[in-house]
Amino acid sequence: MCSNLIILVIAVAVSLSFLLFAYKKMQNGFGPYNIKVYGLTLVVTFTSILALSGIEFQILAPAYAILSAVAGYLFGLKNPESKSENNNKSIN
């Protein structure tokens, strides 16, 4: 149990340091990808916390499903500029 706690603390520290690094790099922003960077980092953090928590998988299955749905939504986001470009191409 103690080793899982140490791994959990390390995983949270790495994730938070990545979030801090991304925030410092995004002073001007990554453009339309800001929400993807933050969202996917948080999804990975929460998934690793749940995986290392020691709770049975049957209990965590709904949480994994929700996190994977959020990750799928974030991966599926398109920037508005590409949508308008695709519409213009299909009209021509």
C-alpha positions as CSV (number, residue, x, y, z in Angstrom):
1,M,0.0,0.0,0.0
2,C,2.8,2.4,0.8
3,S,4.5,1.8,-2.6
4,N,1.2,2.6,-4.4
5,L,0.9,5.8,-2.4
6,I,4.5,6.8,-3.4
7,I,3.8,6.1,-7.0
8,L,0.5,8.0,-6.8
9,V,2.2,11.1,-5.3
10,I,4.9,10.9,-8.0
11,A,2.3,10.7,-10.8
12,V,0.4,13.7,-9.4
13,A,3.6,15.7,-9.0
14,V,4.6,14.9,-12.6
15,S,1.1,15.8,-13.9
16,L,1.0,19.1,-12.0
17,S,4.5,20.0,-13.2
18,F,3.4,19.3,-16.8
19,L,0.3,21.5,-16.3
20,L,2.5,24.3,-14.9
21,F,5.0,23.9,-17.8
22,A,2.1,24.0,-20.3
23,Y,0.6,27.1,-18.6
24,K,4.0,28.9,-18.8
25,K,4.4,28.0,-22.4
26,M,0.9,29.1,-23.3
27,Q,1.3,32.7,-22.2
28,N,0.4,33.6,-25.8
29,G,-1.6,30.4,-26.2
30,F,-1.5,27.4,-28.4
31,G,-4.4,28.8,-30.4
32,P,-7.4,26.6,-30.6
33,Y,-5.6,23.7,-28.8
34,N,-5.6,25.3,-25.3
35,I,-8.5,23.3,-24.1
36,K,-7.1,20.1,-25.6
37,V,-3.8,20.5,-23.8
38,Y,-5.3,21.2,-20.4
39,G,-8.2,18.7,-20.8
40,L,-6.2,15.8,-21.9
41,T,-3.6,16.4,-19.2
42,L,-6.3,16.4,-16.6
43,V,-7.8,13.2,-18.0
44,V,-4.5,11.4,-18.0
45,T,-3.9,12.7,-14.4
46,F,-7.3,11.5,-13.1
47,T,-7.0,8.2,-14.9
48,S,-3.5,7.5,-13.4
49,I,-4.8,8.5,-10.0
50,L,-7.8,6.1,-10.3
51,A,-5.6,3.3,-11.7
52,L,-3.2,3.6,-8.7
53,S,-5.8,4.0,-6.1
54,G,-6.3,0.3,-5.5
55,I,-10.0,0.3,-5.9
56,E,-11.5,-2.7,-7.8
57,F,-12.0,-2.3,-11.5
58,Q,-15.7,-3.1,-11.4
59,I,-16.2,0.0,-9.2
60,L,-14.0,2.2,-11.3
61,A,-15.5,1.1,-14.7
62,P,-18.0,4.0,-14.9
63,A,-15.4,6.5,-14.0
64,Y,-13.1,5.2,-16.8
65,A,-16.0,5.4,-19.2
66,I,-16.7,9.0,-18.4
67,L,-13.0,9.9,-18.6
68,S,-12.7,8.2,-22.0
69,A,-15.8,10.0,-23.2
70,V,-14.3,13.3,-22.2
71,A,-11.0,12.4,-23.9
72,G,-12.8,11.4,-27.0
73,Y,-14.7,14.7,-27.0
74,L,-11.4,16.6,-26.6
75,F,-9.7,14.6,-29.4
76,G,-12.7,15.3,-31.7
77,L,-12.7,19.1,-31.2
78,K,-12.0,20.9,-34.5
79,N,-11.0,24.5,-34.7
80,P,-13.6,26.8,-36.3
81,E,-11.3,27.9,-39.1
82,S,-10.9,24.4,-40.4
83,K,-14.7,23.9,-40.5
84,S,-15.2,27.0,-42.5
85,E,-12.4,26.0,-44.9
86,N,-14.0,22.6,-45.4
87,N,-17.4,24.1,-46.1
88,N,-15.8,26.5,-48.7
89,K,-14.1,23.5,-50.4
90,S,-17.3,21.5,-50.6
91,I,-19.2,24.4,-52.0
92,N,-16.6,24.9,-54.8
